[in-house]
Amino acid sequence: MSPAGARPSREAVLDAFAVESEPGRPTLQRYLLLYPEYAGELIDLSRELSREARDDAAPLSGVDQALIDTAWSQHAAAS
């Protein structure tokens, strides 16, 4: 537990930002004002959270699956 008045850790600030119900620009600006020392990380996280999820439901080609299977076999043999 941190002492009263202690600044929260980078991880605590980023975790709190990540679970905000409204992670838009006003929330980012508030966090930047409160925690300027984490500005770069907050901006990066904000961009990551605002990215559209890519749902690539196309199945792998036979060639792609063979490459994955070969790589996995080599990894398993090296372990």
C-alpha positions in Angstrom: 0.0 0.0 0.0 1.3 3.4 -0.8 1.6 6.1 1.8 -0.9 8.9 1.8 0.0 11.5 -0.8 2.4 9.2 -2.7 2.1 9.3 -6.5 0.6 6.2 -8.0 2.9 3.9 -10.0 2.9 4.0 -13.8 1.2 0.6 -13.8 -1.5 1.8 -11.5 -2.2 4.9 -13.7 -2.2 2.9 -16.9 -4.5 0.2 -15.4 -6.9 2.8 -14.2 -7.0 4.5 -17.6 -7.5 1.2 -19.4 -10.7 0.5 -17.4 -12.2 3.9 -17.7 -15.8 3.7 -18.9 -15.3 6.7 -21.3 -11.7 6.4 -22.5 -12.1 9.3 -25.0 -10.2 12.5 -25.4 -11.6 14.3 -22.3 -10.5 11.3 -20.1 -7.0 11.3 -21.7 -6.7 15.0 -21.2 -7.6 14.6 -17.5 -5.0 11.9 -17.0 -2.4 13.9 -18.8 -3.0 16.8 -16.5 -2.9 14.6 -13.4 0.1 12.4 -14.5 2.3 14.3 -17.0 5.2 12.0 -16.1 3.3 9.2 -17.9 2.2 11.2 -20.9 3.9 9.1 -23.5 2.6 5.8 -22.1 -0.9 7.2 -21.7 -1.0 8.4 -25.3 0.3 5.1 -26.5 -2.3 3.2 -24.5 -5.1 5.5 -25.7 -4.2 4.9 -29.3 -4.1 1.2 -28.7 -7.4 1.1 -27.0 -9.0 3.2 -29.7 -7.8 1.0 -32.5 -10.5 -1.0 -34.2 -10.4 -4.7 -33.5 -9.5 -6.6 -36.6 -11.6 -9.7 -37.1 -9.9 -11.7 -39.8 -12.1 -14.7 -40.0 -10.6 -16.0 -43.2 -9.2 -19.5 -42.8 -5.5 -20.1 -43.2 -4.3 -21.3 -46.6 -2.8 -24.8 -46.8 0.6 -23.2 -47.4 0.2 -21.0 -44.3 -0.9 -23.9 -42.1 2.0 -26.0 -43.3 4.5 -23.2 -42.4 3.0 -22.9 -39.0 3.0 -26.7 -38.5 6.7 -26.9 -39.6 7.7 -24.0 -37.3 5.8 -25.6 -34.3 7.5 -28.9 -34.9 10.9 -27.3 -35.0 10.1 -25.4 -31.8 8.9 -28.5 -30.0 12.0 -30.5 -31.1 14.3 -27.7 -29.8 12.6 -27.7 -26.4 
